Amino acid sequence: MKIETLSVFPQMFEGPMDASIIGRARRMGFMEFTAHDLRDWTHDRHRSTDDEPFGGGQGQLMKVEPVFEALDDLLAEQPAKVLFFTPVGETFTQAMAQQLVGEQRLIMVCGRYEGFDERVYTRADRCISLGDYILTGGELAAMVVTDAICRLIPGVLGDELSNVEESFNDNLLEYPQYTRPATYRGLSVPEVLLSGDHANIAAWRRRQSIIRTARLRPDLLHQAELSEQEWDLARAIRRELAEGTTAAERLDCEE
Ligand SMILES: C[S@@+](CC[C@H](N)C(=O)[O-])C[C@H]1O[C@@H](n2cnc3c(N)ncnc32)[C@H](O)[C@@H]1O
């Protein structure tokens, strides 16, 4: 899979794209990554990629011509899906990462300043937002999306199962996890996890996932596949919350 970015700060990708799992995925040939400099598609002495907005207003906007010309050249080499980062795009999710990992080539276009001239979006296959906040530029968004996609490429994570049992995969948050020591400063690991009874452990984890999701992300439950009994549990948690539990109780997923 090829991932390419188009931005005025290609140097921001140096380092993060060489380290850890992404770096290893690149070295092992699972993913190719290239950061293009949008200024390579400018024609003036100052290599300008921004200009004042028509109609007045604060700040500068990313110009339309360099983006169009860059995409003309890059897409002439090989087809690709073009993603633009903008706070007014669809919110990035794990499901989106799973769709994008099926693509052969992605070009991620990163804004700066007050954003893009609106006409650039005629070249977009998808406009993506990371969430309801404003970043100074799209480079960090491109890194986040690249990271989320890269770890889904088959073979990139050593243990294939580590992708399966994770928050959002089945529209439930992950259950609480613990490692040694079994007791630390009076904080003990739930007994069931020390029992060696795998069926009981699986049942406990499933129940904890439902409790945690009902408490913290009830919006996810509508897309989760729950049995009648599990729905009863989720509804009981919601009722309990409506009747007023403390914030500490809400965050503590122990029963
Ligand atoms: C300062 S922001 C522009 C914000 C724009 N004026 C607005 O209010 O929607 C500059 C660039 O950062 C990126 N960016 C900022 N926040 C983002 C977010 N939540 N998700 C994705 N990209 C974002 C986009 O590429 C955007 O063009």
Ligand as a Chemical Component Dictionary entry (heavy atoms), coordinates in Angstrom:
data_LIG
# 
_chem_comp.id                   LIG 
_chem_comp.type                 NON-POLYMER 
_chem_comp.pdbx_formal_charge   0 
_chem_comp.three_letter_code    LIG 
# 
loop_
_chem_comp_atom.comp_id 
_chem_comp_atom.atom_id 
_chem_comp_atom.alt_atom_id 
_chem_comp_atom.type_symbol 
_chem_comp_atom.charge 
_chem_comp_atom.model_Cartn_x 
_chem_comp_atom.model_Cartn_y 
_chem_comp_atom.model_Cartn_z 
_chem_comp_atom.pdbx_ordinal 
LIG C1  C1  C 0  -6.552  26.205 11.194 1  
LIG S1  S1  S 1  -7.237  24.898 10.257 2  
LIG C2  C2  C 0  -8.495  25.720 9.341  3  
LIG C3  C3  C 0  -9.804  25.735 10.058 4  
LIG C4  C4  C 0  -10.928 26.391 9.269  5  
LIG N1  N1  N 0  -10.765 27.813 9.216  6  
LIG C5  C5  C 0  -12.264 26.063 9.906  7  
LIG O1  O1  O 0  -12.716 26.820 10.758 8  
LIG O2  O2  O -1 -12.849 25.006 9.569  9  
LIG C6  C6  C 0  -5.993  24.591 9.054  10 
LIG C7  C7  C 0  -5.964  23.185 8.497  11 
LIG O3  O3  O 0  -5.724  22.269 9.545  12 
LIG C8  C8  C 0  -6.357  21.022 9.248  13 
LIG N2  N2  N 0  -7.270  20.733 10.365 14 
LIG C9  C9  C 0  -7.569  21.529 11.419 15 
LIG N3  N3  N 0  -8.411  20.940 12.263 16 
LIG C10 C10 C 0  -8.676  19.722 11.754 17 
LIG C11 C11 C 0  -9.489  18.639 12.159 18 
LIG N4  N4  N 0  -10.220 18.687 13.267 19 
LIG N5  N5  N 0  -9.517  17.547 11.383 20 
LIG C12 C12 C 0  -8.781  17.457 10.245 21 
LIG N6  N6  N 0  -7.996  18.464 9.796  22 
LIG C13 C13 C 0  -7.943  19.576 10.543 23 
LIG C14 C14 C 0  -7.094  21.182 7.939  24 
LIG O4  O4  O 0  -6.308  20.634 6.905  25 
LIG C15 C15 C 0  -7.217  22.688 7.822  26 
LIG O5  O5  O 0  -7.305  23.113 6.476  27 
# 
loop_
_chem_comp_bond.comp_id 
_chem_comp_bond.atom_id_1 
_chem_comp_bond.atom_id_2 
_chem_comp_bond.value_order 
_chem_comp_bond.pdbx_ordinal 
LIG C1  S1  SING 1  
LIG S1  C2  SING 2  
LIG S1  C6  SING 3  
LIG C2  C3  SING 4  
LIG C3  C4  SING 5  
LIG C4  N1  SING 6  
LIG C4  C5  SING 7  
LIG C5  O1  DOUB 8  
LIG C5  O2  SING 9  
LIG C6  C7  SING 10 
LIG C7  O3  SING 11 
LIG C7  C15 SING 12 
LIG O3  C8  SING 13 
LIG C8  N2  SING 14 
LIG C8  C14 SING 15 
LIG N2  C9  SING 16 
LIG N2  C13 SING 17 
LIG C9  N3  DOUB 18 
LIG N3  C10 SING 19 
LIG C10 C11 SING 20 
LIG C10 C13 DOUB 21 
LIG C11 N4  SING 22 
LIG C11 N5  DOUB 23 
LIG N5  C12 SING 24 
LIG C12 N6  DOUB 25 
LIG N6  C13 SING 26 
LIG C14 O4  SING 27 
LIG C14 C15 SING 28 
LIG C15 O5  SING 29 
# 
